[in-house]
Amino acid sequence: MSIRSVLETLYEDTCDIYGYEDIVEDGVNKGQQETLLYEAQPCRVSFSTIKNAEQYDTAAETEQTVKLFISPDVQVKEGCRIVIERDGEVLNYRHSGKAAVYPTHREIMLVLEERWA
């Protein structure tokens, strides 16, 4: 059993990955449209909370980092929308920064996608 297959046994979540492609009509670029690139990809999400060293009044400021672990075969460009299903809950994120790619997996830092009403 390879190291990659052992790591992939830890993938308990799934994700859909959306990217953007140009809409071209009569040779004219009319903008971009969101497109599903990958559906129900096995993955794992890791959450870390970092406390800021500075104190504000009585509470310390904290920041959460979210990292996606996925197959190295899945190509995810910066800015893609990633919808993760974890324990029946749907989480919406955007890919932030350049992915770290290893022979066994890909690590992608995520940013919570905020939607305005």
Wavefront OBJ file of the C-alpha trace (Angstrom):
o trace
v 0.000 0.000 0.000
v 1.446 3.381 -1.014
v 1.770 6.409 1.247
v -0.702 8.256 -0.984
v -3.369 5.551 -0.636
v -2.875 5.522 3.152
v -3.341 9.318 3.288
v -6.443 9.087 1.118
v -8.082 6.784 3.679
v -8.196 9.884 5.926
v -10.364 11.796 3.418
v -13.735 11.910 5.188
v -15.189 14.932 3.374
v -16.105 15.638 -0.253
v -15.934 18.839 -2.250
v -17.166 20.397 -5.482
v -14.748 22.803 -7.142
v -15.949 25.653 -9.350
v -13.824 27.767 -11.655
v -14.510 30.483 -14.198
v -14.394 30.327 -17.966
v -14.739 33.069 -20.543
v -18.036 33.492 -22.397
v -17.252 34.307 -26.017
v -19.999 35.200 -28.505
v -19.163 36.065 -32.110
v -15.496 36.416 -31.151
v -16.277 38.936 -28.381
v -15.570 38.195 -24.727
v -18.856 38.766 -22.855
v -17.478 38.056 -19.383
v -17.054 34.934 -17.308
v -19.306 32.192 -16.062
v -18.855 29.842 -13.139
v -18.335 26.198 -14.163
v -18.202 22.985 -12.137
v -14.675 21.593 -12.577
v -14.708 18.671 -10.121
v -17.638 17.042 -8.358
v -17.703 15.032 -5.100
v -13.907 14.849 -4.773
v -12.741 13.044 -1.625
v -10.851 15.435 0.639
v -10.033 16.372 4.218
v -10.355 19.764 5.891
v -8.126 20.903 8.736
v -8.989 23.844 11.001
v -6.464 25.721 13.158
v -7.089 28.652 15.456
v -4.270 31.109 16.046
v -4.369 33.600 18.920
v -2.975 37.052 18.264
v -0.310 38.056 20.776
v -1.978 41.443 21.308
v -4.804 41.655 23.820
v -7.808 43.887 23.225
v -9.549 44.650 26.522
v -10.095 41.208 28.081
v -10.292 38.983 24.977
v -7.475 37.956 22.676
v -8.047 38.292 18.948
v -8.119 34.920 17.156
v -7.881 33.896 13.533
v -8.940 30.597 11.995
v -6.970 29.002 9.187
v -8.548 26.358 6.972
v -6.529 23.921 4.883
v -7.880 21.484 2.284
v -6.061 18.197 1.620
v -6.895 16.640 -1.747
v -5.414 14.424 -4.459
v -2.428 15.935 -6.290
v -4.265 15.080 -9.539
v -6.937 17.721 -8.847
v -5.897 21.029 -10.428
v -7.280 23.953 -8.390
v -6.478 27.486 -9.538
v -6.400 30.442 -7.189
v -9.831 32.027 -6.782
v -11.824 28.823 -7.354
v -14.948 28.377 -5.246
v -14.863 25.211 -3.171
v -18.023 23.773 -1.613
v -17.214 21.192 1.047
v -19.642 18.690 2.520
v -18.530 17.725 6.005
v -20.696 15.691 8.391
v -23.851 16.768 6.525
v -22.914 20.461 6.688
v -22.106 22.513 3.573
v -19.155 24.920 3.845
v -18.350 27.541 1.167
v -14.763 28.681 0.641
v -12.479 30.262 -1.929
v -8.985 29.057 -2.752
v -6.404 31.519 -1.499
v -2.764 31.588 -2.525
v -0.667 28.999 -4.303
v -1.258 25.340 -3.461
v 1.508 23.234 -1.966
v 1.819 20.155 -4.176
v 3.403 16.921 -2.985
v 3.561 13.492 -4.660
v 0.995 12.224 -2.126
v -1.422 15.169 -1.846
v -2.126 18.834 -2.474
v -2.592 21.377 0.373
v -4.780 24.384 -0.360
v -5.365 27.295 2.006
v -9.001 28.396 2.013
v -10.824 31.612 2.835
v -14.438 31.628 4.003
v -16.695 32.812 1.202
v -18.939 35.602 2.397
v -22.263 36.148 0.700
v -24.185 39.377 0.873
v -27.982 39.307 1.243
l 1 2 3 4 5 6 7 8 9 10 11 12 13 14 15 16 17 18 19 20 21 22 23 24 25 26 27 28 29 30 31 32 33 34 35 36 37 38 39 40 41 42 43 44 45 46 47 48 49 50 51 52 53 54 55 56 57 58 59 60 61 62 63 64 65 66 67 68 69 70 71 72 73 74 75 76 77 78 79 80 81 82 83 84 85 86 87 88 89 90 91 92 93 94 95 96 97 98 99 100 101 102 103 104 105 106 107 108 109 110 111 112 113 114 115 116 117
